[in-house]
Amino acid sequence: MSEHDAVIAICSWLSLAGWIFFWFGPHKMCRRDLYRQELFEARDALFDYCMEREIPHSHPAYGVMRTTLNGLIHNADRTSFWTAILVAICGPKGESVYTERLSKAIDDLPDDEAREFFAACQSRIHFVVAKYMITTSVLGIAFAIVVTQWLVLRRISSMSIHALRVSVRALFVETATHVPYVDELEADAYCSAEVYSQAA
């Protein structure tokens, strides 16, 4: 191996080591802090809306939504694409019970406006979790690239070029709706937060 080749090899390994350090160090910490901040903002918006509309904090819809948010915030350190897969495969199968409980609680709200707000809040939480899973995992990024390409190709085949002009955020929101196991992760967060609050 020539001196030039050795320098290139060393630089390549240093670049790879730097990328790995950045990915698992500063990048992951910044994304986790942003994830928690977005969940705190969603929880604050939920609290403010219920105060403004005089929806009691004892209402099941508020209780389930707030407990889910608390669980997601508490579990932020161990939330990842891989965690979601493991929860879906090995964890308790509580997502159907959780989804049914939340849907029933939202249906029991006093009016359509409140139901729309809580449904939008649920979608917001789903999007925040999906975005975090995508942006902190190589597997998540690969998944997002494949799904985004599929969505773009589907639009190209079924729409005109004018109709294809959508914002990057809108495309990302649609991609996030296809992220697997988010419901299971939210159900796990809800269950763990319930256990934690009972133990406290």
N, C-alpha and C positions, 0 to 999 in steps of 0.2 A: 504494500500500500504506500503510495507516494505521500509526501508531506501535505500536498494540496487536498488529497482525498481524506487524510486524517483530520485536517481542519474542518472540512465540510461535515464529516461524520460527527465530530465533537459539537459543532454548531447545531447540527440537526438534533442531537440528543439533548443539548441544553435548551433548545427551543421547545422540544416536546416536554421536558421537565418543567419549564416555565409555564407552558399551557396547562399542564395537569395541576400545578400549584395554583394558578389563577382560577381554574375551573372549580376545584374543590375547596379553595380558600376564599379570597375576596368575592368572587362571583357568587358562590353559594350563600355566603353570609349576607351579601346585599340583597339577593333575591328573597331570602328568608325574612329579612327585616321588612322588605316591601310587601311581602305576602301577609305578614302579621299586621302591618299598617292598614292594608286594604280590608282585612277582616275586622279590625277595630273600627274602621270607618263604616263598614256595613252594619256592625252592631250598634254604633252611635246613631246611624240613620234610622234603624229599627226602633230604638228607644225613643228618639225624638218624635217619630211618627205616632207611636202609641200614646205618648204624652199629649201630643197635639190633638189627636182624634179621641182621646179619653178611652182608649182600649185598655182594660185592666191588665196589669202585668201577670195576673193569675190566669189569663186566657191561654188555653192550650197551644194556640198558634204561636204566640209570643214565646211561651215556655220552650217549645220544641226548637224554634228557630234560634233563640238565644243560647240554649244548651248546645246545639250543633256548632254555633260560632265559638263558644267557649272551648269545646272539645277540639275544634280545628286549630285554634290559637295555642292551646296547651300541647297539641301533638305536632306542632309545626316542625320541630327538630327531627322528627322521624317520618315526615311526610315526603314521599317520593313516588315516582312511577312504579318502582319495584315494590314499595310498601303496599301500594294499591293492588298490585297483582297478587301479592302474598295474602293480603286481607281477603281478597275475592276467592282465593283458592283454599286457604287454611283457616280463615277467620270464621266467626259465627255468622250464619246466614240470616242477618237481621235487616237487610236492606228493604225487603218487601214489607216487613212490619213497620219499619221507620217511614217508608214512603207512604204507606197506608195511613199511619198515624198523622203525618204532616198534612196529607191531602184532606183528611177528615177535619183536622183542626182548622185549616184554611177555609173549608166549606162552611164552618160554623161561625165565621166572621160576620159582623152585622150588615155589611153592604158590599156591593160590587167593587167600589173604589178600594176598600181595604183588602179585598181578595186579590185585586190586581196588584196592589203594592206588595203584598206578601209573596205572590207568585214571581214578581219582578225581583224581589229580594232573594228568593231561592235561586233564580237564574243567575243573579249577580254572584252569589256564593259559589255556584257551580262553575262559573266562568273563572273566578279568581283561583279556585283549586286546580282547575284544568290548566290554566296558564302557568301556574307554579310548577305543576308536574311536567309540563312540556319544556319550560325554560331551565330546569335544573337537572335534566337527565339527557344523556346522549341518545338513549332509546326514545325518549319523548320527542326530541328534536327530529330524529329519523321518522318517527310516526307522523309528526306534524308536516314534514316535507312530503311524505307519500300522500297523506290525506289532502293537503292543499293542492298538490298536482292533480289528484283525482277530481277535486271540486272544480278546478280551473278547466280541465278537459271536459268535464260534464257541462259546464257553462258554455264553453266554446261550441260544443256539439248541439246545444239546445237553444242558444240565444244569439242575438246579433252582437256585433262588436260594441255598439252603443250600450246595450244592456249589460255587457260584460264589465263595464267600468264601475267597479265597486271599490270602496275604501279598503285599505289593508286591514283595518280593525274589523270591518264587517266580515271579511274573509277569515280572519283569525277567530272571530266569535263562532262562525260556522264550523271551523276546524275543531274548536274546543268542545262543541256539542258531540263530537264523535269520539272524544277521549274515553277509553273504557275504564270501568271500575270507579268512577268518581262517586256514584251513588253509594257504593259499598264503603268507600272511604269516609263519606259524610255520615253514614249510618254508624260506622265504627267510632267516629268522633263523638257522635251523640251518646252512644252507649257508654263509652269511657268517661265522658263528662258527667253522666248520670251517676255512675259508680263513684266517681271522685267526689261529687257534691254530697252523696249520701254518707261517704266515709268521713267527710270533713266535719 
